[in-house]
Amino acid sequence: MDGQNADLGRLFAGALARKDSAAMAALLDAQVDFRGLTPSRSWEACGADAVLDLLLAHWFEDSDEIEELASLETGAIADRRRVAYRFNVHSPDGSFVVEQQAYYTERDGRITWMRVLCSGFRPR
């Protein structure tokens, strides 16, 4: 994978931190296969629009202010890429830290397959 594609995870985490749906949509394949695991349930979505709805309406609501991308780490496992990131989040319920670990594959500069494990909102 070239350097540009290696940055997809970094770009994804940054776009999610900004809740930038246009930037996220540009990184996701129209038919992206997404699965996620949060402390209370598992999630599935197919297609960029469904993934954006899941992440920006269910995982991070309008009232959740992502204050900071506190840490970011990228890497690769054979043909899969990996990105781990931690957000400092403020919501009506208080201040939290949220960490996610994602594995993904890409084609033509877009994420086509992604699996995310989320810590949930942990008190800061």
Order of alpha helices (4+ residues) and beta strands (2+ residues): alpha-alpha-alpha-beta-beta-alpha-beta-beta-beta-beta-beta
